[in-house]
Amino acid sequence: MLNQKNPKKRYSLEAWRTRTAWLFLAPSLVILLLVAAYPLFRTFQLSFFDVSILKFPLQATWVGFDNYVALFSDPRWWRSVWNTVVFTFYSVGLETVLGLIIALIVHSEFRGRGLVRTAMLVPWAIPGVVSSQMWRWMLNDVYGVINDLFMRLRIIKTPMAWLAEPALVLPALIMIDVWKTTPFMALILLAGLQGIPKELYEAARVDGASPVQQFWRITMPLLRPSLLVALIFRTLDALRVFDMIYIVAGTQVETISMSIYARQQLISFGSLGYGSAVAAGIFLILAMYISVYLVTLKVEVK
Amino acid sequence: MRRQKLTIQGFLAKSLFIFGVGVLLFYLLFPFYWAIVSSLKSSNQLFATPITYFPPTPQWANYQTIFTTQPFGRFLLNSFLVAGGTTLLSLFIGLFAAYAIGRFSFRGRQPIYYTMLAVTMFPSISVLGGLFVLVRSLGLYDSIPGLILTYLLFTLPFTIWILTSFVREIPIELEEAAYIDGATPVQALFKVMLPVIAPGMVTAGLLAFIQAWNEFLFALTFTVNERSRTVPVAIALFSGTSSFELPWNQIMAASVVVTVPLLVLVLIFQQRIVAGLTAGAVKG
């Protein structure tokens, strides 16, 4: 009220609030410029140079697009892209289906539901390095418990060399990732399920809809937003995969991921220039994915 | 007749459901159970067939060995310092930012908010080389402060993101009263907002702590010596006295030691953590 009578004062109040806001934001912005914007800029900049990480201060030679030309015809890079995409496709796909089943189970009322909900947090809470080592041991070909359990359950006849047989390593890695991240998927989907009004199901029951019909006509359409968000987050995570594959399978070409390949070039081989081109390539692939998702999401919202 | 048929079906359905829940629980918990069992076996028991599903005679010695054959206590302390420092810094700096974004309207607010979200989606590998150069030139290579600084890359945006959603839910009248009484923005933030936003701080703090405690890529890349090594790197680099088989009982003992505090935290605060995780995802 007072402000309307005195435009000058209102302006100064606004200016003061703006200044305060920027002042409060300043520390965060400075830090993010330092640890996000600047290194990202450096990555793109260094990708045009031939430069070793071993010598400080850096001695860089300008090579133009040479690193990108080399990247384009680097079979190991394309293999890592392919591995990552296959890994992402199967693990996110399995996690979604399994996560939905778990969410539906936990959403129904039963005794011990609290226990299951708590247990769901266990795989999520275990550090990635720890769960990777745990599974590496469990998948040991001679002394591993997985072979023992699977043979007792008659799933397999003879012990499998999960982490040595090239054809089995990627499936094994997917299996580990599914165990580790399905609970996260299930938690998001569970939150989505809890947001669906119960009255809808009651009305459907009155109209004689079967549980299957209720699932496809009510649950799935209303769960769509949560499902989409969960899918996007998980896909992004899976495309960035580093820890688990690095620990369980190392840098072998059959399973090397984009992130592992970039680190190998950057740090292990010390070629900061070429490694930066790899890192820039990953950034561009993910940026493409994110923009496609933002566009789809916008279409979805409209 | 019909009634009886229904109950048989009901019974079958219920049994199937209970069986499903049992399988689910086994699937979720067995790997950690197996880590505990393995950590309590001697090498002979570990590398023996057929496999035993309970530790025949619990070997607590493994838990001592990890502290004597390597400075595991030091690694734990390092992890604690890094995760604790990262969390406190993120909360302190992030609180101001969240207050600014959540309460003040100014030009550039929307872009900043969405840039923060973009940074959380960002692949950390794409800044690894640049960060390496930065950390080297700041003289922070192979140091705890170096890790804390780089960890802010992912904890800070996430903290701001969560705290902003909490700030927005607080009724504006609370602060207005404070401003009328002549409070400065900093006073309003700490005296009025902070007590109300405390649950949000706990949620954001826990998630930041867990992220930092578990981080591997940066810790592996920006440290070399045991002096500044964190637990995830130590567990990944575990090597035995013999090159022939890894000391899985010790690796599992170390794994249990770093996981138990985390599990306790998660179990105590599970409501908050789930709320934070799903809020971040669903509102995003």
Chai-1 contact restraints between the chains, C-beta under 6 A:
chainA,res_idxA,chainB,res_idxB,connection_type,confidence,min_distance_angstrom,max_distance_angstrom,comment,restraint_id
A,R17,B,F104,contact,1.0,0.0,6.0,A-B,restraint_1
A,T18,B,F106,contact,1.0,0.0,6.0,A-B,restraint_2
A,T20,B,P185,contact,1.0,0.0,6.0,A-B,restraint_3
A,A21,B,A100,contact,1.0,0.0,6.0,A-B,restraint_4
A,A21,B,F104,contact,1.0,0.0,6.0,A-B,restraint_5
A,A21,B,F106,contact,1.0,0.0,6.0,A-B,restraint_6
A,F24,B,F96,contact,1.0,0.0,6.0,A-B,restraint_7
A,F24,B,Y99,contact,1.0,0.0,6.0,A-B,restraint_8
A,F24,B,A100,contact,1.0,0.0,6.0,A-B,restraint_9
A,L25,B,A97,contact,1.0,0.0,6.0,A-B,restraint_10
A,L25,B,A100,contact,1.0,0.0,6.0,A-B,restraint_11
A,P27,B,I93,contact,1.0,0.0,6.0,A-B,restraint_12
A,S28,B,I93,contact,1.0,0.0,6.0,A-B,restraint_13
A,S28,B,A97,contact,1.0,0.0,6.0,A-B,restraint_14
A,I31,B,L152,contact,1.0,0.0,6.0,A-B,restraint_15
A,V35,B,T150,contact,1.0,0.0,6.0,A-B,restraint_16
A,V35,B,L152,contact,1.0,0.0,6.0,A-B,restraint_17
A,V35,B,L153,contact,1.0,0.0,6.0,A-B,restraint_18
A,A36,B,V119,contact,1.0,0.0,6.0,A-B,restraint_19
A,A36,B,L153,contact,1.0,0.0,6.0,A-B,restraint_20
A,P39,B,V127,contact,1.0,0.0,6.0,A-B,restraint_21
A,P39,B,G130,contact,1.0,0.0,6.0,A-B,restraint_22
A,P39,B,L131,contact,1.0,0.0,6.0,A-B,restraint_23
A,P39,B,L134,contact,1.0,0.0,6.0,A-B,restraint_24
A,L40,B,V127,contact,1.0,0.0,6.0,A-B,restraint_25
A,R42,B,G130,contact,1.0,0.0,6.0,A-B,restraint_26
A,R42,B,V133,contact,1.0,0.0,6.0,A-B,restraint_27
A,T43,B,S126,contact,1.0,0.0,6.0,A-B,restraint_28
A,T43,B,G129,contact,1.0,0.0,6.0,A-B,restraint_29
A,T43,B,G130,contact,1.0,0.0,6.0,A-B,restraint_30
A,F56,B,R136,contact,1.0,0.0,6.0,A-B,restraint_31
A,A119,B,L25,contact,1.0,0.0,6.0,A-B,restraint_32
A,A119,B,L28,contact,1.0,0.0,6.0,A-B,restraint_33
A,A119,B,L29,contact,1.0,0.0,6.0,A-B,restraint_34
A,L121,B,V266,contact,1.0,0.0,6.0,A-B,restraint_35
A,L121,B,Q270,contact,1.0,0.0,6.0,A-B,restraint_36
A,V122,B,L28,contact,1.0,0.0,6.0,A-B,restraint_37
A,A125,B,L262,contact,1.0,0.0,6.0,A-B,restraint_38
A,A125,B,L263,contact,1.0,0.0,6.0,A-B,restraint_39
A,A125,B,V266,contact,1.0,0.0,6.0,A-B,restraint_40
A,I126,B,T259,contact,1.0,0.0,6.0,A-B,restraint_41
A,P127,B,N214,contact,1.0,0.0,6.0,A-B,restraint_42
A,P127,B,P232,contact,1.0,0.0,6.0,A-B,restraint_43
A,G128,B,N214,contact,1.0,0.0,6.0,A-B,restraint_44
A,V129,B,F216,contact,1.0,0.0,6.0,A-B,restraint_45
A,V129,B,P232,contact,1.0,0.0,6.0,A-B,restraint_46
A,V129,B,I235,contact,1.0,0.0,6.0,A-B,restraint_47
A,V129,B,A236,contact,1.0,0.0,6.0,A-B,restraint_48
A,V130,B,S255,contact,1.0,0.0,6.0,A-B,restraint_49
A,V130,B,T259,contact,1.0,0.0,6.0,A-B,restraint_50
A,Q133,B,I235,contact,1.0,0.0,6.0,A-B,restraint_51
A,Q133,B,I251,contact,1.0,0.0,6.0,A-B,restraint_52
A,M134,B,P31,contact,1.0,0.0,6.0,A-B,restraint_53
A,M134,B,A35,contact,1.0,0.0,6.0,A-B,restraint_54
A,W137,B,W248,contact,1.0,0.0,6.0,A-B,restraint_55
A,Y143,B,F47,contact,1.0,0.0,6.0,A-B,restraint_56
A,V145,B,W34,contact,1.0,0.0,6.0,A-B,restraint_57
A,V145,B,I51,contact,1.0,0.0,6.0,A-B,restraint_58
A,D148,B,I51,contact,1.0,0.0,6.0,A-B,restraint_59
A,L187,B,V274,contact,1.0,0.0,6.0,A-B,restraint_60
A,I188,B,T278,contact,1.0,0.0,6.0,A-B,restraint_61
A,I188,B,A281,contact,1.0,0.0,6.0,A-B,restraint_62
A,A191,B,T278,contact,1.0,0.0,6.0,A-B,restraint_63
A,A191,B,V282,contact,1.0,0.0,6.0,A-B,restraint_64
A,V229,B,A281,contact,1.0,0.0,6.0,A-B,restraint_65
A,F233,B,A281,contact,1.0,0.0,6.0,A-B,restraint_66
A,L236,B,M121,contact,1.0,0.0,6.0,A-B,restraint_67
A,R240,B,P123,contact,1.0,0.0,6.0,A-B,restraint_68
A,F242,B,L217,contact,1.0,0.0,6.0,A-B,restraint_69
A,D243,B,F216,contact,1.0,0.0,6.0,A-B,restraint_70
A,I247,B,A236,contact,1.0,0.0,6.0,A-B,restraint_71
A,S259,B,I125,contact,1.0,0.0,6.0,A-B,restraint_72
A,A262,B,I125,contact,1.0,0.0,6.0,A-B,restraint_73
A,L266,B,G129,contact,1.0,0.0,6.0,A-B,restraint_74
A,I267,B,T221,contact,1.0,0.0,6.0,A-B,restraint_75
A,L272,B,G129,contact,1.0,0.0,6.0,A-B,restraint_76
A,G275,B,G129,contact,1.0,0.0,6.0,A-B,restraint_77
A,S276,B,G129,contact,1.0,0.0,6.0,A-B,restraint_78
A,A279,B,I125,contact,1.0,0.0,6.0,A-B,restraint_79
A,A279,B,S126,contact,1.0,0.0,6.0,A-B,restraint_80
A,A279,B,G129,contact,1.0,0.0,6.0,A-B,restraint_81
A,I282,B,P123,contact,1.0,0.0,6.0,A-B,restraint_82
A,I282,B,I125,contact,1.0,0.0,6.0,A-B,restraint_83
A,I282,B,S126,contact,1.0,0.0,6.0,A-B,restraint_84
A,F283,B,S126,contact,1.0,0.0,6.0,A-B,restraint_85
A,L286,B,P123,contact,1.0,0.0,6.0,A-B,restraint_86
